[in-house]
Amino acid sequence: MAAAARSTGAAEITRRLASICGPSFARFAGAADEVAGRAARWVAVPGGPEATAEVLRLAARHDLTVVPRGAGTKIDWGAAPARVDIMLDTGRLAGIGHQPVGSPVVEIGAGTPLRAVQAVLERTGRRLPLDPPSPGATLGGVLAADEAGPLRHRHGTACEQLVGLRWLDADGELVGAGVGPAELSAGAAPVGLDVGRLLCGSQGGLGVLVSATVRAQAVPASRIWVIRPVWTPLEVHDLIRAVLAARLDPAAIELDLPATGTRPARPMDPARAAARAAHPSMAGRRETPARGGAGTLAVLLEGGPADVAERVDRLVALFDGEASVDNAAPPWWRSYPFGPGDTALRIEVPITDLHAAVYALRDAAGAPVPVRGSAGLGVLHAALPGTLPGGRVASILAAVRGVLLARRGRCVVVAAPPTVRREIDVWGEAAVIPRLRAAKDHLDPHRRLAPGRLPGGL
């Protein structure tokens, strides 16, 4: 704890947090209140932007660090902060702003779970084209981790869909960028979002997100998955090139390559078969069973029923009939290949070199490694066993990064056991460090917001 806080006293800091947030919303941290293995001292749950600003001003007066937390689904992602004095829970910065019926955008509180937003929008036939894999994730958490799901292929990440953003800087000053629903409806163009977008992926190291304005769209009338077994990374490379060249306008292209074994095709259960038969795009279509393969490539097509049906026919022909067609996603869709305790990696590389990245990972690990993600964009996640010692993980990372460096790619560690994290470089080479350092110096010069969470130890 900082010297200023020690002189004030822990009990007095707790009392002041309680006076800002309310007696039920400020406390000493418990055993579960940690960030990537770093324990917090206090937990504060402010009830709105002004109360959040007061917490930040209190922290500034007593030289305390602050790390924001949403639903906690990704609290262990990234580098461990150097210190966590106050864990600032954004759960009460929630809600959906009032909007005209059919508004093309929606303003959402940072602490709002995305599934709650989707449920509200669904009542009016709309959605956010966002589908991050983390269950229960808040919008603020998705932005802070720059998390994206399969729909990023067509619509981009949540950060790329921003038209407005509000956040608090380290001194508790409210900052706004871009435009809100009213201004956009009046024809104004979003401006000033360059700095705001730097907060995406910053893990709370540049500001505390208050709300974001993102685009909404009509729910597609038809959604069909075309699923093909695949055997090798090189085969995946050739198939993706063919899909993209065919101009089928896929909403997502996802890959699942398990570590071991082949999976025989399993028969479709009766309820799912009935749902398929009832779907407009499936009328009269004969199911083509997919034979078992080492992995699966799944392409999602969205749009009007007739248009989607025509594109499905073209894609099945492109796959030489070795595909199944379904109106439900495969079980692995929108999920990560890693679990609690694993060392989780994210690989980003031009799609022309995606197969080289997967082969490099296999060679470095000495065996196939489970890989899954947006193959159509060259963004994949992989899992290494949590039992691998830190030194072994470090050698794997060095080998993979060496291959990716020549291909304009990168490999970062999303999460790892604390013993592994201490022995590895989470980020690798990060070309954005000079820009991030300038942003940190401007927005948080005293290093009070999640210090050490950004690349380069910022």
N, C-alpha and C positions, 0 to 999 in steps of 0.2 A: 504494500500500500504506500502511496506517495506521502512525503513528509507533511505536506499541508493537511492531508486527511488525518494523519496520525495525531497532529496537534489539535485538530478539532475533535477527534474521537469517533470511533466506529458507531457508537450508539447515536451520536448527534447526527451523523450522516444519514443513518437509517431514519431518524425522526424527520429530517428535512425531506428525504425522498417520500416518506409517508404523507407529509403535508402537501406535497406537489401532486402525488398520484392517488392519494387516498389510503387509509390504513390497511385495506385489504390488498393493496397493489404495490407494496414495497416490502422487502424482507431481506434478511441475510440469505445468501445463496446456499443451496443444498448440494449434495453429492452429484446430482445429475446436471447441475448447472455449470457446464464446461464447454469450451470451444476448442475442438481438435485436441483434447487432452489438457487444456489449460483451464484451471478452475477459476470461477468468478467469485467476487467478494459480495456483491449485492445484486439483486434482481429488482428492476423497476418496470412497472407496466403503466405508462402514462395514458390518460384518457383522451388525448387529442393532440393536435399539433402544438398548441401553446404550452401544454404541460410537458410535452417532449422537449420543447425548446428550453423550458425551465430546468429539466434534468441536465441538459447539455451545459447550461450556464452554471449550474451547481458543480458539475464535473470540472468546468474550466476554472472556477474559483479555487477548487481544492486539488487541482492537478491530477485528476482521476481519468483513467481511460474508459472508453465506452465502446461496447461491441453490440450492434443490433442483432436481434433474433426474431425470426418470423415463427413459422410452425416448427422449426428445428429439424426439418427433413434433411437439410444439407449443412448442419452446423459443424460437422466434422470435415467438410470439404476444404481443400486448400491448405495453406500453411497455418501453423498455430500462431496466434497472436503473442507478442512479447509479454503482454499483461492484460488481464481482464478485471478491471475494478467493478464497473457497473455493466451488467448484461441488460440491455434495453429491449424489453419484449414489446413488439409492435402489434400485439393481438387486438388492442383497442383502437388502433388506427385503421378501422375497417368500415366498409360500407360502399355503396354504389351511388354516385352522384345523380341528382335528378336530371333527366334528359327527355327531350321531346320524343314522341313515339316515332320509331324508325330512324333515330339519330345514327349517323355513320360511325360515331365514336362514343366511348363511355369512359367516365372518370371513376377510378377505383382506388379505394384506400389501400395503402401498402400492406396492411395486415389482413386483407380479405382473402380467404381461401379461394383459389381459382374455381374449384368445383361448385362453390356457392354462386359465383358470378355466372358460370355456365348454366346453372339451374334457373337463375332469374331470367337470363336472356332467352333461354329455350322457350319460355312461355310466350314470347313474341316472335318465335321462329328465327331467332338469331343466335350467333355464337361468337366467341373469340377464337380465331384460328390458332389457338395455343393448346398444346397437349404435352406438357412436360411429364416425364415419368414419375416424379416424386409424388406419392399419394399425400393429399392434404396440403400441398405446397401453397403458400401465399403468393400474391403477385409480387410483393416486395422481395420475397426470397428468390423467386424465379429471376427477377431482374438482377439482384445482387450477385447471384451465381451465374448469370447469363446461361440459364438452363433452357434447353429446347427439346422438343419431341419430333416425331416423324413429320408433322405438318410444316416444319421449317423449310422443307424442300421447295414448296411453292410460296409460302407466305413469309419466310424469314423468321428470325428469333423474335422473342418479345421485345428485345431492345431495338431491333430493326423496325418494329411496328409502332414504336412510340410516336405520338404527335405532341405530347405534353408531359411534363414531369415537374413535381414539386419535391424539394428536399430541404433538410436543415443542415447547415454547415456546422463545424466544430464549435462555433461560438453561439449556436442556437438561432442564427439568422435564417429566415425562410427565403429560399431561392426558387424561382420559377423559370422554366424554359419551355419553348414551344408554345402551343395554343391549347385551349380547352374546347369543349363541345360548342359553345356559343360562337366563339371566334371562327371555328372551322366551318360551321354552318353558314356564316356570313361571307365565306370565301377567302378567309385569311390563310396564308401558307405558314406552316410551322417554321419557326426560325429559332436560332440560338440553342439547338439541341446538341451541338457538338460536345459542349462541356457536360451536359446532362448525361449523354450516352457513355461518358467515361465512368459513370457510376455503375454501369452494367458490368458485372463480373468483379466488382471491387470488394465484395464481401464486407461492405460497410466501412471500408477504409477511406472513403472520400466524403461521405455524407450519410444522413439518416433519411431514407426515402419516406415521404409522407403520402403521396398519391401519384398515380400515373394515368394519363389519358391515352387509350389505345383504340384501334379500329375494331368495329364489329361488322359482321357480315351475315347474310341470310344463310341458314342451315342448308347445305346441299340436298337436293331432292333425292339423289342417288349416291351411294358410296359402295364401291365394289373393290374387293381385293383379289388380285391375280397372284397366285402363289406357285413358285417353281422350286423343286429341289436343286441344290447345287452341290458340287463335290470339291472344287478347288478354288482358291482365290483368283487364279488366272481365268477360270470359267466365269466367275462373278464379274471380273473386269470386262470380258467380252460381252456379256449379257447387258451390263449397264450401258456400255457404249451403244449397243443396238437399240435399247429402249429410248435413250436420249435422242438418237439420230432419227427415230421414228416419229418424233414430234407428237407424242401421245398426251402431253400436258399432265403428267402424273402429279398428284398431290403429295405423294411420298414414295420413296424407294428405300426399303429397309432390308437389312441383312442380318441373319442369325447364323453364326458358325460356332456350334458347340465344340467343346474340347475333345470329346471322345465319341466313338461309336456312330453307327448309322441308325436312323430312326425309320422303321417301316411306317407306311401310311396307315393311319388308323381310320376305321370306318366312321362315317358321320352319324351322330346320334339322331334319332327320329325327330326331335324338336327342331334341331338345327336344319335338317333336311326340309321340314315343312316350312320353316321361315324362308329358306332359299327359294322354294317353289312358289311362295306367295309374292316374292319380290318382283316388281315390273321388269327389271332388267334380266331376270332369270327365266321368264316365261319361255317354254319350249327349248331351253338350253340343256344339252346333255352334259352331265358331269364327266370331266376327264380326270380320272384318279391320278394323283401324283405318286410316283414310286418313291420309296425311301431314299434319302440322300444324306450326305454328311452335314448339310446345312440347308437353309431356306432363304430364298430371295422373294420378297413380297412387295408388290406394287399396288398402291391405292389410287383409284381413279374416282373423281368426284364430278358432279354436274347434273344436268338433266338426264332422265332415264334413257331416252333414245340415244343421246350423244354418248353417254357412258357405255351403253350396250354396244355401240359401234366400235368404240375404242377397245373394249374388252375383247371383241372378236379379233381385232387386229393384233392385240398383244398376245393372245393365245396362239394365233398363227405364227407370230414372231418367235414364240417359245417352242415351236415345232410340236404343239399339242402336249408337251410335257408340263402341263400346268393344271391346277385346280382353281376354280372360281368360287368365291364365297362373298356373302354380304356381311360377314363378321370377321374381325381381325384375327390373325393367328394368336395363340395363347401368349407368345413371347412379345408381342407387339407392345410398344410403349413401356418397356421395362429394361432395366440395366442387366448386364451379364454378371455383375458382382453383387455380393451380399455383405452383411455386417462382418467386419474382421478381415475382409479381403484387401489387397492392395489394388485400387482401381485406377486405371489409366484412361486418358482420352487422347486419341490420335487424330490429328488433322493433317491432311495431305491432299494435293490435287488428285482428282479421281483417276487420272491416267496412271498414277503411281500407288493406288490403294493396295493392289495386290502385293507390290514390293514391300509395303509397310507391314502387311500381315505376315508375309514370309519372313521378314526380318525379325518380327516378334517371336515367331515360332522357333527360328534358328537360335535366337538369343536365349530363349527359355528352355530349349532342348526338347520341346514337346508342343503339340497344339495347345493353344490358349483360347478360352471362350471369348468370342468377339461379337459385338452386336451394335447396330446403329444405322445412321443415315448414309448408306453407301453411295447414294446418288449425289451426295455433297462431299464425300471424302471425310466424314466425321464419324469415328467409331469409338466405342468404349470396350475395354478389355479388362479381364480379371486375373491377377496373380494370387496364388494361395497366400493367405495371411501368415502361414507358417514359414514362408521363405524368409531367411534372415536379411537384415538391411543391406549387408554387403553384397549378397547375391542379387537383390533387387537393383542396387546401384549399378552393378555390372550389366544387367539386362537393359536398364535405361540408357547407359552409355552406348551400347551397341545399337539399339534402336534409333537413338537420336543421331548417331553418326550416319546411319542410312538416310534418315529423314532430312538431315541438314542439306544434303546435296539435291534434295527434291522439293525444297521450299515447304517442308512439313515440320511438325513439332509434336512432341509427346509430353504431356503434363500428368502429374499424379493428382488425381481427384481426391482420393482419400487413402489412408494407410494406417495400420496400427501404430501407436506412439513409438514403439521400439524401432520400427522401420523408418518412420518419419524423421527420426533424429539422425539417421545415417544417409539420407538421400537428398538430392536437390529436387524439390517438388516441381519447379518451373522449367528448368533447363534454360536455354538461351531465350531471352524475351526481348524482342526488338522494340517493344513499347515502353521499356523502362524509362528512357529520357522523358517521354511525354507524361507518363504516370508520375514521375518525380516532380515535374513542373506543376501538375494538377494537385499533388499532395502538398507541395509548398504553398500553393495558392489557397486551397480549401481547408487544409489542416496543418498549418505550419508548426504547431507544437506537438504533432504526432499523438493526439489524444484519441483519434478514432481508429479502432482495431489496428494498432501499430504492429507491423510485421506481417499482416495478412496479404499484402500486395507483393508482386514479384520484386526481387531485389531487396527484400526485407523492409520495404517502405511501410 
